[in-house]
Amino acid sequence: MSETPQKRLFIKTYGCQMNVYDSERMADVLRPLGYGVVDDPEGADLVVLNTCHIREKATEKVYSELGYIKQMKDRKAQDGGRMTIAVAGCVAQAEGKEIMHRQKAVDLVVGPQAYHQLPELIARAHRATGERLAADFAADEKFDALPAERHVTGVTAFLTVQEGCDKFCTFCVVPYTRGGEWSRPVNDIVEEAKRLAGAGVREVTLLGQNVNAYDGDGSTLAKLVRQLAKIDGLDRIRYTTSHPRDMGEDLIEAHGELPELMPYLHLPVQAGSDKILKAMNRDHTAESYVKLIEKIRAARPDIAMSGDFIVGFPGERDGDFDKTLELVREVGFASAFSFKYSRRPGTPASAMPGQVDEAVKAERLERLNQLLDEQQRAFNASQVGKVMPVLFEKAGRHPGQVVGRSPYLQAVHAEGPESLIGTIVPVRIESAAKMSLGGVLETYPAPPSLLNLETA
C-alpha cells in the first residue's frame, strides 16, 4: 500500500506568541492527514492565515493578503489543481461571516478555539457541504482534541497554559474573540513540557492572554512554574503576557527563588495617567504599578522590565501623555512595545468622546519611542563587560557564527561551532546595539545560577 502523498501546507501567522503556538498546533493536527509545512504559499494545497484582531491595520492586511492568495488559487485551478484557503484566529472569530462575504475565495473560517476541527472542516469544504464557519469558546474541547505529540524543531518552544480574558479593557477585543479566562489542567501542561524537554527543548515560554491569572486545578502560575522547574533538561522558563492586578506575592517570590525563571518580565502598564487608566478599565493606577515594580525588583534585583503602551487613547490630553513619559523615566524599561490607539468596532472605547487626531497620535508615539529606544540602548550597553549565560539557538548569518538568547531575551552573536546549539554557555559581552549583543565565549563552565551574573 503506497504512502499518502505529501500535501503542502502554508501557514502565515499574525500577531502574538499565542498565535505562533496555535499555528504550530494546527500543523500538528494536519500532519496525520499528509500535510507538510512549506515556506511559500505558491502551489500550496492548503493556505491558513492565522490572524490577529488587536489593531485595525492588521485586519486590513489579512484582506490584502487574501487577494494575493486568491490569485495563486486561481492559477493552481487553471493547472488542474486545488488550493483550499482557511482564515483562522481572532479575525475569524470576530468577522467570520464578513470574511466569507468579502472574499469568496475563502473556503472556511475557524476561530481560535476551534482549529482542532480543521480536518473535519477541510473535508466538508471539499465536499462543498455543511457549515464552513467554526467559531466557539470551547477551549477545553480544543486541547482535549489536540494530538499529544508536538513537532518541534528548535531548543525553545511556546506552551499555552491559559486563554481568554475577563478584564474587559475598553480598548481590547480579546474577551470577544478568545472568550473568558480558562486555564489548562496542571498535569496536562507538565506532561507537555516533559515531552518538549525530551525533544530537546531547553526553554519554554508559558503563554496566556492573562498568563499570571492562571488557576488550573486551583493552582497558581507560581506553583505551576515551580513544578516545571523540576523537569530534567528544562533550564529556562518565561511567561507572557501578564496583568499587574494578577501579579501575586507567590509569583514575585518565585522570581527571587527560582534560577530557571528568567529575570525578564513583560508587564504592560499602557499609560501613566490615572484618568486614562480608569477610562481603559485597567484596574490599577500609575502609583500602584510603580510600587509593584519596586516590590518585584526587591525580590529579584537583576530583573529587567518590558511593557506595553498605548498613546492617543480617547480623552488623552498633553498632560496625560506627559505622565506616561514620567512613568517610563521612573520605571526604566529594557524593552517595550508602543502603539497608537486603534479604534476597534464593538469595544467601549470606540464610542468614547474625545477621539484623538491621528497626527497627534503619531507625534506622541514618536516622542515615546525615542525615550523607550534610549532606555533599551542604555540597558543593552550596560551589559558590555558582563559574562552572561547564553542559550544558543541557531547558526548565525556569517560562517562560524552562532546566535542565542541572554536571560533578558536579547539576541547574542558569537563565534563558535554549530555544536553549541542547544547548550547554555557563558559569553563575555563586548558590544551592544539596540536589538542585539555581541560577545566571545568564555572557557569556564556555565554558571549554575542566573541570579549572580559575573561582571568583568
C-alpha positions in Angstrom: 0.0 0.0 0.0 1.5 3.3 -1.1 2.1 6.1 1.4 -0.3 9.1 1.4 1.2 11.7 -0.9 2.6 14.7 0.9 0.3 17.8 0.8 1.7 21.3 1.0 0.6 23.4 3.9 1.4 27.1 4.2 0.6 28.9 7.5 1.0 32.7 7.9 0.9 33.9 11.5 -0.1 37.4 12.5 0.1 38.9 16.0 1.0 37.4 19.4 3.0 34.5 20.6 -0.2 32.6 21.3 -0.9 32.7 17.6 2.6 31.2 16.9 1.7 28.4 19.3 -1.7 27.9 17.7 -0.1 27.7 14.2 2.3 25.0 15.4 -0.6 23.0 16.8 -2.6 23.5 13.5 0.3 21.9 11.7 0.3 19.0 14.3 -3.4 18.5 13.7 -3.0 18.4 9.9 0.2 16.3 9.8 -1.5 12.9 10.1 -3.6 13.9 7.0 -0.4 14.1 5.0 0.2 17.9 5.2 3.8 19.1 5.4 4.6 22.7 6.1 6.2 24.7 3.3 7.6 28.2 3.3 5.8 29.6 0.2 2.1 29.8 -0.5 2.6 29.4 -4.2 1.3 26.0 -5.2 0.2 25.0 -1.7 -2.7 22.7 -1.2 -3.8 24.4 2.0 -3.2 28.0 3.0 -4.0 29.1 6.5 -3.9 32.7 7.6 -3.8 32.7 11.4 -5.0 36.2 12.2 -4.9 38.9 14.9 -7.7 41.4 15.6 -5.9 43.7 18.0 -5.3 46.5 15.6 -7.2 47.7 12.5 -4.2 47.7 10.2 -3.5 44.1 11.0 -7.1 43.2 10.0 -6.8 45.0 6.7 -3.5 43.3 6.0 -5.4 40.0 6.1 -7.8 41.1 3.5 -5.0 42.3 1.3 -3.2 39.0 1.7 -6.4 37.1 0.8 -6.5 39.0 -2.5 -2.9 37.9 -3.2 -3.6 34.3 -2.2 -6.7 34.2 -4.4 -4.6 34.9 -7.5 -2.5 31.8 -6.6 -5.6 29.8 -6.1 -6.9 30.8 -9.5 -3.5 29.9 -11.1 -3.5 26.5 -9.5 -7.1 25.8 -10.6 -6.1 26.7 -14.2 -3.4 24.0 -13.9 -6.0 21.5 -12.7 -5.1 21.7 -9.0 -6.9 22.8 -5.9 -5.9 25.2 -3.2 -8.0 25.5 0.0 -7.9 28.8 1.8 -8.7 29.0 5.6 -8.8 32.0 7.8 -8.1 31.2 11.4 -7.6 33.1 14.6 -9.2 36.2 16.1 -10.3 37.9 12.9 -12.0 34.7 12.0 -13.8 34.7 15.4 -14.9 38.4 15.1 -15.6 38.7 11.4 -16.3 35.2 10.2 -19.3 35.9 8.0 -17.9 39.2 6.8 -14.7 37.4 5.6 -16.8 34.9 3.6 -18.8 37.8 2.1 -15.8 40.0 1.3 -13.6 37.3 -0.1 -15.4 34.5 -1.9 -12.1 32.5 -2.4 -12.1 31.7 1.3 -13.2 28.1 1.8 -13.5 28.0 5.6 -13.2 30.1 8.7 -12.1 28.8 12.1 -11.9 30.6 15.4 -9.0 30.2 17.9 -10.9 27.7 20.0 -11.9 25.5 17.1 -8.8 24.8 15.0 -8.8 21.2 16.2 -11.8 20.9 13.8 -9.7 21.7 10.8 -9.6 18.2 9.4 -13.4 17.9 9.5 -13.9 21.4 8.1 -11.5 20.7 5.2 -13.4 17.6 4.4 -16.7 19.5 4.4 -15.2 22.2 2.3 -14.0 19.6 -0.3 -17.5 18.1 -0.3 -18.9 21.6 -0.6 -21.5 20.8 2.1 -22.0 21.7 5.7 -21.1 24.7 7.8 -17.9 26.5 6.7 -17.7 28.6 9.9 -16.4 27.2 13.2 -16.1 29.8 16.0 -16.8 28.9 19.6 -15.2 29.2 23.0 -14.8 25.6 24.0 -11.2 25.8 24.9 -11.2 22.6 26.9 -12.6 20.7 23.9 -9.8 22.1 21.7 -6.9 21.0 24.0 -8.5 17.6 24.6 -8.7 17.0 20.8 -5.1 18.1 20.0 -2.5 15.4 19.5 -0.3 14.8 22.5 2.9 14.9 20.4 4.2 18.2 19.1 6.6 18.6 16.2 9.3 20.9 17.5 12.5 21.8 15.6 14.3 24.2 18.0 15.5 24.4 21.5 12.8 26.9 22.6 9.1 26.5 22.5 5.8 28.2 23.4 3.4 26.5 25.7 -0.1 27.8 26.2 -1.4 27.4 29.7 -4.2 29.9 29.8 -6.6 31.5 27.3 -9.1 34.3 27.3 -9.7 37.4 29.4 -12.1 38.6 32.0 -10.6 42.1 32.4 -12.5 43.8 29.6 -10.1 46.7 29.0 -12.2 49.1 27.0 -9.8 49.2 24.0 -9.4 45.4 23.7 -11.3 42.8 21.6 -9.7 39.7 23.2 -12.7 38.9 25.5 -14.9 38.8 22.5 -12.5 36.8 20.3 -10.9 34.4 22.8 -13.7 34.3 25.4 -13.4 34.3 29.2 -10.3 33.2 31.2 -9.7 29.5 31.1 -6.7 27.5 32.4 -5.4 24.2 31.3 -5.0 21.4 33.9 -1.7 21.3 35.7 -0.9 17.7 34.7 -1.6 18.3 31.0 0.9 21.2 31.0 3.6 19.3 32.9 3.3 16.4 30.6 3.5 18.5 27.5 6.6 20.3 29.0 8.2 16.9 29.7 7.6 15.9 26.1 9.1 19.1 24.9 12.2 18.7 27.1 12.5 15.1 25.8 12.6 16.5 22.3 15.5 18.8 23.1 13.7 22.0 24.2 15.7 23.8 26.8 13.4 26.9 27.3 9.7 27.3 27.4 7.6 30.4 27.3 4.2 30.0 29.0 1.5 31.8 27.2 -1.8 33.3 28.1 -3.8 36.4 27.4 -3.5 36.9 31.2 -1.0 34.2 32.0 -0.5 35.2 35.6 -4.2 34.7 36.2 -3.6 31.0 35.7 -5.6 28.9 38.1 -5.7 25.4 36.7 -6.9 22.9 39.3 -6.9 25.7 41.8 -3.1 26.2 41.3 -1.4 29.5 40.6 1.2 30.3 38.0 3.9 30.4 40.6 3.1 26.8 41.7 3.0 25.7 38.1 6.4 27.3 37.4 7.9 25.5 40.4 6.7 22.1 39.1 8.1 22.9 35.6 11.4 23.9 37.1 11.9 20.3 38.3 11.8 18.8 34.8 15.2 17.5 33.7 16.5 19.3 30.7 14.2 22.3 31.0 16.6 25.0 32.1 14.7 28.2 31.3 11.1 29.3 31.9 9.5 32.6 30.8 5.8 33.7 30.7 3.8 36.3 28.9 1.6 38.3 28.9 0.8 39.4 32.5 -1.6 41.9 34.1 -0.5 44.0 37.0 -3.5 43.1 39.1 -2.7 39.4 38.9 1.0 39.7 40.0 0.7 37.8 43.3 3.1 37.6 46.1 3.9 33.9 45.4 4.9 34.8 41.8 7.1 37.6 43.0 8.8 35.2 45.4 9.3 32.7 42.7 11.2 35.2 40.7 13.6 35.6 43.6 14.0 31.9 44.3 14.0 30.1 41.0 17.1 30.4 38.8 15.1 28.7 36.0 12.6 31.6 35.9 14.3 34.2 33.7 15.0 37.7 35.1 12.8 39.4 32.4 9.2 40.4 32.9 6.7 41.7 30.4 4.2 43.6 32.5 2.0 46.0 30.4 1.0 49.3 32.0 -0.5 51.0 28.9 -0.5 54.6 30.2 0.9 56.8 33.0 -2.3 58.9 33.6 -4.7 57.6 36.2 -7.5 59.3 34.3 -6.7 57.3 31.1 -6.1 54.1 33.1 -9.5 54.4 34.6 -11.1 55.0 31.1 -9.2 51.9 29.9 -10.6 49.9 32.8 -7.2 48.8 33.7 -7.9 48.5 37.5 -4.5 49.8 38.6 -3.0 53.3 38.9 0.4 54.6 37.9 1.4 54.7 41.5 0.3 51.1 42.2 2.2 50.0 39.1 5.4 51.7 40.2 5.1 50.2 43.7 4.6 46.8 42.2 7.8 47.1 40.1 9.7 48.2 43.3 8.5 45.0 45.0 9.5 42.8 42.1 12.9 44.4 41.9 13.4 43.9 45.7 12.8 40.2 45.2 14.9 40.0 42.0 17.4 42.9 41.8 18.7 41.9 38.4 15.3 41.7 36.7 14.6 43.7 33.5 11.2 45.1 32.7 9.3 45.2 29.5 5.9 46.9 28.9 3.1 47.9 26.5 2.0 51.4 25.9 -1.0 52.9 24.0 -0.8 56.6 23.0 -3.8 58.7 21.9 -6.5 56.9 23.8 -9.8 58.8 23.7 -9.6 61.8 26.1 -5.8 61.7 26.3 -4.5 65.3 26.6 -1.0 66.6 26.5 -0.8 66.4 30.3 -1.9 62.8 30.3 0.7 61.9 27.8 3.4 63.7 29.8 2.5 61.4 32.7 3.2 58.4 30.6 6.7 59.8 29.8 7.2 60.4 33.5 6.3 56.8 34.4 8.7 55.5 31.7 11.5 57.6 33.2 10.7 56.4 36.7 10.5 52.7 35.9 13.1 52.3 33.2 12.4 49.6 30.6 14.8 47.2 28.9 12.3 46.9 26.1 8.7 47.9 25.3 6.0 47.8 22.7 4.2 51.0 21.9 1.2 51.7 19.7 -1.2 54.3 18.6 -4.7 53.7 19.9 -6.7 51.8 17.2 -10.4 52.0 17.2 -11.9 48.5 17.3 -15.6 48.1 16.4 -17.6 46.8 19.3 -15.3 47.9 22.1 -16.4 50.6 24.5 -13.5 52.9 23.7 -14.6 53.0 20.0 -17.6 55.0 21.0 -16.0 57.3 23.6 -15.8 61.0 23.1 -12.5 62.8 22.7 -11.0 60.6 19.9 -7.5 61.9 19.3 -6.4 63.2 15.9 -4.1 60.8 14.0 -1.4 63.4 13.6 -1.3 64.0 17.4 -1.1 60.2 18.0 1.8 59.9 15.6 3.7 62.8 17.2 3.2 61.3 20.7 4.2 57.9 19.6 7.4 59.2 18.1 8.3 61.0 21.3 7.5 57.9 23.4 9.5 55.6 21.1 12.5 58.0 21.3 12.5 57.7 25.1 12.0 53.9 25.0 14.7 53.4 22.4 17.1 55.4 24.6 16.3 53.2 27.6 16.7 50.0 25.6 20.1 51.1 24.1 21.3 52.1 27.6 20.2 48.7 29.1 22.0 46.8 26.4 25.1 48.9 26.7 25.1 48.2 30.5 25.7 44.5 29.7 29.0 45.2 28.0 31.8 43.6 30.1 29.5 41.2 31.8 29.5 37.4 31.4 26.1 36.0 30.9 24.7 32.5 30.2 23.5 32.3 26.6 21.2 29.6 25.2 22.4 29.1 21.6 19.5 28.6 19.2 20.8 28.6 15.7 23.6 29.3 13.3 24.3 33.0 12.5 24.3 34.7 9.2 28.0 34.6 8.9 30.2 31.4 8.7 31.4 30.3 12.1 28.7 32.4 13.9 26.0 31.2 16.3 23.1 33.1 17.8 21.4 32.7 21.1 19.4 34.5 23.8 20.5 36.1 27.0 18.4 35.7 30.2 17.0 39.1 29.2 15.8 37.8 25.8 18.4 39.8 23.9 19.9 38.2 20.8 23.6 37.4 21.3 26.0 36.8 18.5 29.3 35.0 19.0 31.8 33.0 17.0 31.6 29.3 17.7 30.7 25.9 16.2 27.1 24.8 15.5 27.6 22.1 18.1 26.9 24.8 20.6 23.2 24.9 19.5 21.1 23.7 22.4 23.7 24.4 25.0 23.9 27.2 27.6 27.4 28.8 27.5 28.9 31.8 29.3 29.6 34.6 27.0 31.5 37.8 27.7 29.6 40.7 26.1 31.8 43.0 24.1 29.4 45.1 22.1 25.8 46.3 22.2 23.3 47.6 19.6 19.6 48.4 20.1 18.4 44.9 19.3 21.3 42.6 20.0 24.6 42.0 21.7 28.0 40.6 20.6 30.4 38.6 22.7 33.0 35.9 22.9 32.8 32.5 24.5 34.3 32.0 27.9 36.2 28.9 28.7 34.9 28.1 32.1 31.7 26.1 32.7 28.3 27.8 32.6 27.3 29.2 36.0 24.6 27.0 37.7 22.5 30.1 38.7 21.4 33.1 36.8 20.9 35.1 39.9 24.5 36.2 40.2 25.8 37.2 36.7 29.6 37.7 36.8 30.9 41.0 35.8 34.2 42.0 34.3 
